[in-house]
Amino acid sequence: MQNKCSSKLIYACICVSLLVFSVSAEARELFRYRNVSGNLVLSHTIPNDRVRFGYDIVDEYGNLVKRVEPQLSNEAYQAKLRKEKMVEECEKAVNRVNKLYQVEADIGYAEQVGLESIDQSVVNIRARLAVMTSQREEFELEAAQLDVSGRSIPKALLDNIERAKSQEKNLRDEINKRFSEREDLKSNNAYDRQVFALENCQEGAPPRPS
């Protein structure tokens, strides 16, 4: 009976010791924060109105146990989101360029090939335009001869003239479109060169050509 009591007493003492040690360990942790005056404070508690500014939990020797970062204001949070989006877009641009080109010289080669293709397209369109212009002039000459001779000009001939004029306009618009594509290609390749040269995305990607 005496042995049983002794065992229970020892067990109870151990439990109490562990509890005291746990409480003591927790009690030794302090909050380190700045008060409204900006002064550093060490305390077992922290005012509710200072929590949002962040604080440290330290041990009795001042060693950092845990750091709680300040809560962001709405303005700061929106700025953080903008920064993250800017970096994300920059990283996408860098990944795209790195997949397309191994070295910067590849960008110049791609630009040269693209410009040559556009220039050849312009040459072909201009050839078609010259043919269409020649046809229209023939139709107009025929119409003028009929008019001078006092004969009526057939509606089909007038329709051919208008159709030729419309096709000429479309071809000129197509040439202008190719010129625009040419400028876009040069601008985009200049942008890709800037992206290719980036060392990191902390400042974001360069502005895209408008």
C-alpha positions in Angstrom: 0.0 0.0 0.0 2.8 2.3 0.9 4.6 1.6 -2.4 1.4 2.4 -4.4 1.1 5.8 -2.6 4.7 6.6 -3.2 4.3 5.9 -6.9 1.2 8.1 -7.1 3.0 10.8 -5.2 6.0 10.7 -7.6 3.7 10.8 -10.6 1.9 13.8 -9.2 5.1 15.6 -8.5 6.3 15.0 -12.1 3.1 16.3 -13.6 3.2 19.4 -11.4 6.8 20.0 -12.3 6.1 19.8 -16.0 3.2 22.1 -15.6 5.2 24.6 -13.7 8.0 24.4 -16.3 5.5 24.9 -19.1 4.0 28.0 -17.5 7.4 29.3 -16.6 8.6 28.9 -20.2 5.5 30.7 -21.5 6.0 33.4 -18.9 9.5 34.1 -20.0 8.3 35.0 -23.5 7.9 38.7 -24.1 6.3 41.0 -26.7 8.7 43.5 -28.2 6.9 46.3 -30.0 7.0 50.1 -30.5 4.5 52.2 -28.6 2.7 55.3 -29.9 5.8 57.4 -29.3 7.9 55.0 -31.4 9.8 53.7 -28.4 10.7 50.0 -28.2 8.8 48.2 -25.4 9.3 44.8 -23.8 6.2 43.4 -22.1 4.3 40.2 -21.3 1.3 41.8 -23.1 0.8 44.0 -26.1 -2.0 46.6 -26.5 -4.6 45.7 -29.1 -4.0 48.9 -31.0 -0.3 48.0 -31.5 -0.9 44.5 -32.9 -1.5 45.7 -36.5 1.9 47.5 -36.6 3.7 44.2 -36.1 5.7 42.9 -33.1 8.3 40.3 -32.1 8.0 37.5 -29.5 11.3 37.1 -27.8 12.7 35.0 -24.9 14.0 36.4 -21.6 17.4 36.9 -23.2 16.0 39.0 -26.1 16.4 36.2 -28.7 13.8 36.3 -31.4 11.3 33.5 -31.2 8.7 34.7 -33.7 8.1 37.8 -35.8 4.6 39.0 -36.7 4.7 41.3 -39.7 2.7 44.5 -39.7 -0.8 44.4 -41.2 -0.9 46.3 -44.6 -3.2 49.2 -45.1 -5.6 49.0 -48.0 -3.3 51.4 -50.0 -0.2 49.3 -49.2 -2.1 46.1 -50.0 -3.2 47.4 -53.4 0.4 48.5 -54.1 1.6 45.0 -53.2 -0.9 43.5 -55.6 0.2 45.8 -58.4 3.8 44.9 -57.7 3.1 41.2 -57.9 1.1 41.6 -61.1 4.0 43.7 -62.6 6.5 41.0 -61.7 4.3 38.2 -63.0 3.8 39.9 -66.4 7.5 40.5 -66.6 8.3 36.9 -65.9 5.8 35.8 -68.6 7.5 38.1 -71.1 10.9 36.8 -70.2 9.8 33.1 -70.5 8.2 33.9 -73.9 11.4 35.5 -75.2 13.7 32.8 -73.8 11.6 30.2 -75.5 11.8 32.0 -78.9 15.5 33.0 -78.9 18.7 31.3 -77.7 20.9 34.4 -78.2 20.1 38.1 -78.9 21.3 37.6 -82.5 18.3 35.3 -83.1 16.0 38.3 -82.6 17.8 40.2 -85.4 17.6 37.2 -87.7 13.9 36.8 -87.0 13.3 40.5 -87.7 15.2 40.3 -91.0 13.2 37.2 -92.1 9.9 38.9 -91.2 10.7 42.2 -92.9 11.8 40.4 -96.1 8.5 38.5 -96.1 6.5 41.6 -95.7 8.5 43.5 -98.4 7.9 40.6 -100.8 4.2 40.7 -100.0 4.1 44.4 -100.8 5.8 43.8 -104.1 3.2 41.2 -105.0 0.3 43.5 -104.0 1.7 46.4 -106.0 1.9 44.1 -109.1 -1.8 43.2 -108.7 -2.6 46.9 -108.2 -0.8 47.8 -111.4 -2.8 45.2 -113.3 -6.1 46.5 -111.8 -5.2 50.1 -112.5 -4.4 49.2 -116.2 -7.8 47.4 -116.5 -9.6 50.4 -115.0 -7.9 52.8 -117.4 -8.9 50.6 -120.3 -12.5 50.6 -119.1 -12.4 54.4 -118.7 -10.9 54.9 -122.1 -13.6 52.7 -123.7 -16.3 54.7 -121.8 -14.8 58.0 -122.9 -14.7 56.9 -126.6 -18.4 55.9 -126.4 -19.3 59.2 -124.8 -17.4 61.2 -127.4 -19.2 59.3 -130.2 -22.5 60.2 -128.7 -23.3 56.6 -127.8 -24.6 55.5 -124.3 -22.2 53.8 -122.0 -23.4 50.3 -121.0 -24.1 49.8 -117.3 -21.9 46.7 -117.3 -19.0 48.9 -118.4 -19.7 51.5 -115.7 -19.9 48.6 -113.1 -16.5 47.3 -114.3 -15.0 50.7 -113.7 -16.5 51.0 -110.2 -15.5 47.5 -109.3 -11.9 48.1 -110.5 -11.8 51.3 -108.4 -13.0 49.4 -105.3 -10.4 46.7 -105.9 -7.7 49.3 -106.3 -8.7 50.8 -102.9 -8.6 47.4 -101.2 -5.1 46.7 -102.6 -3.8 50.1 -101.4 -5.3 49.5 -98.0 -3.6 46.1 -98.0 -0.3 47.8 -98.8 -0.8 50.3 -95.9 -1.6 47.3 -93.6 1.7 45.6 -94.6 3.6 48.9 -93.8 1.9 49.0 -90.4 2.9 45.3 -89.8 6.4 46.2 -90.8 6.6 48.9 -88.1 4.9 46.6 -85.5 7.5 43.9 -86.2 10.4 46.3 -85.7 8.8 47.7 -82.4 8.1 44.2 -81.1 11.6 43.0 -81.8 13.1 46.1 -80.1 10.9 45.2 -77.1 12.1 41.6 -77.2 15.7 42.8 -77.1 15.0 44.8 -74.0 13.3 41.9 -72.3 16.1 39.5 -73.3 18.6 41.8 -71.6 16.7 41.9 -68.3 18.6 40.5 -65.3 15.6 40.2 -63.1 11.9 41.3 -62.9 12.0 43.4 -59.7 11.4 46.6 -61.7 9.0 44.9 -64.1 9.3 44.6 -67.9 9.9 47.6 -70.1 6.7 49.2 -71.5 5.3 47.5 -74.5 5.2 49.4 -77.7 1.8 51.1 -78.2 
